[in-house]
Amino acid sequence: FEGYTVSVNKKADDYDDFKTDVITANQSVITDCIRNAIQKYDKDSITEDKVKKDALAEIQKKFDTKSIVEITISNFRKQ
């Protein structure tokens, strides 16, 4: 993948603790979560939806937040 976008729920209780500057400061952590999700699968079983679901769960757990509600992955390709 070439990049990602994080979508947040501005109405979430913990949104004030997890704004854009926190996401920006933790880009490498979020990238690692996405890579970890990718590594769970082999080339025959991987799908973009599975990776996004697993990465989102890992990110929510790592940051203890529900304000992050979606991950969009740019140019996801199986090789």
C-alpha positions in Angstrom: 0.0 0.0 0.0 1.1 3.6 -0.6 -0.7 5.3 2.2 -3.8 5.5 4.4 -6.5 7.8 5.7 -7.9 7.7 9.2 -11.5 8.7 9.7 -12.6 9.9 13.1 -16.0 10.3 14.8 -15.9 13.9 16.1 -18.8 13.1 18.4 -17.0 10.3 20.2 -16.4 10.8 23.9 -12.6 10.7 23.6 -12.3 12.7 20.4 -10.7 15.7 22.2 -7.9 13.4 23.2 -7.3 12.0 19.7 -7.4 14.8 17.2 -5.4 15.2 14.0 -2.2 16.2 15.7 -2.1 13.0 17.6 -2.7 11.0 14.4 0.0 12.9 12.7 2.5 12.4 15.5 1.8 8.6 15.5 1.9 7.9 11.7 4.6 5.3 12.1 2.6 3.5 14.8 -0.5 3.4 12.6 1.6 2.3 9.6 3.0 -0.6 11.7 -0.6 -1.6 12.7 -1.6 -1.8 9.0 1.6 -3.8 8.2 0.9 -6.2 11.1 -2.7 -6.7 9.7 -1.3 -7.5 6.3 1.2 -10.0 7.6 -1.6 -12.1 9.2 -2.6 -13.3 5.7 -1.1 -15.2 2.8 -1.6 -14.0 -0.8 -4.6 -16.3 -1.3 -6.6 -15.2 1.7 -5.8 -11.5 2.0 -8.4 -8.9 1.1 -8.4 -5.2 1.6 -11.5 -5.4 3.8 -9.9 -7.9 6.1 -6.8 -5.8 6.5 -8.8 -2.6 7.2 -10.9 -4.4 9.8 -7.9 -5.9 11.6 -5.8 -2.7 11.4 -8.7 -0.7 12.8 -9.2 -3.0 15.7 -5.4 -2.9 16.5 -5.3 0.9 16.3 -8.3 1.3 18.5 -6.8 -1.1 21.0 -3.3 0.5 20.9 -4.6 4.0 21.4 -7.6 2.9 23.6 -10.0 4.9 21.5 -13.2 4.5 19.7 -13.0 7.9 17.9 -11.1 6.2 15.0 -13.9 4.6 13.0 -12.4 3.7 9.6 -9.1 3.2 7.8 -8.9 3.7 4.1 -5.8 2.2 2.4 -4.4 3.8 -0.8 -3.4 1.5 -3.7 -3.7 -1.8 -1.8 -2.3 -4.5 -4.1 -1.7 -8.2 -3.7 1.6 -9.5 -5.0 
